[in-house]
Amino acid sequence: MIDYVKGELAELTPAQAVVECGGVGYAVNISLNTYSAIQGKRECKLYVYEAIREDAHLLFGFAGKQERELFLLLISVSGIGGNTARTILSSLSPSELIQIISTENTTLLKQVKGIGLKTAQRIIVELKDKMATGALAGETLSTPLGLTVAHNQVQEEALAALTALGFQAAASQKVVAQLIKKEPTASVETIIKLALKQL
């Protein structure tokens, strides 16, 4: 399975990015959040979900792992396919979606095109516990998207290092998220050093 594609941004529309890697152009379906994050760049890295169906092989791409995690959670809900999940992630930022689900706000979720009351309720019921216990639990809820993408990269690298050092992922996630919230401009090295003192 493809984890990510990284290369020259050959074409970009609000719904699709073509990323050239080694002479091959990958057409990747993206959300508006990802579009905003990569717009104006010559090169980009997109975390990918590969949907293989009888009639098509589709790639869905995300500027950060957090958005991909949310996408995977959304498509695990019965009745939610890749395009519906992408519509939800185009209408709401990852932090807004986390907040809506954790506060059980069906009214806001229903405002997404194609999401009715029953679907909104099903999303909340099926995902609330998964979000509370999963890797998204410690995420900050009000960071602008540009910062979120930068934070995600620092957070991912710091978590990978701490996990490699033998610390538990859940505890590391919580500490790293708190440190990034306190010091948004800190480097990966600084975050790791501070986290080691707290773990």
C-alpha positions, 0 to 999 in steps of 0.5 A: 500500500502507498503511504505517501507521495512526494514530488513536484506539484504538476497540477492543482485544483480544489478537488485534485492534485497531480504529484509527479514522482519519478516521471509518474504523475499521480492524480490524488483526490484532495479536500479543501483543507489540503488544497489550502495547505499545498496551494502555491507550493512547487513540491508537496508531500501527501499522505495517501489512502488507496481505495481499490474497487472493481471499477477504479483505483483511487488515491485520496491525499492529505497534507497531514496524518491527522486528516488522513486518520479522520478520513479513515475513521469516517469511512469506517462508518457504514454508509460513508464512502471516500467522496462523502468523507472528503466532502466532510473534510472539505467543509470542516477543518480536522480540529472542527470535526474533532470538536463537533464529534466530541461535543455531539453537535449534530446540528453543525454536522448536518450542515455538510452537504449530503449529511442528514440527521441520521447520518450525522448521529451515526457518525457521532455514535460510532466515532466518539469513543474511537476519538476519545481513545485514539491518537486524535484525543490530544489534538489542539482544537483551534489552530489555523491550518498552516500551523496545524500542518507544521505542528503535525510534522513536528508532532509525528517526528517527535512521536516516532522518536519517543516510540523508538526510545520505548515510550508508550504511544498514548502517553507520548502523544499527550505530552507532545500535544501539550508541549506543542500547544505551549511552544508552537514554534519549538523544533523537533529536538526541543519537543523531544528533550522536553518530553523526555523530562516529563515521561 
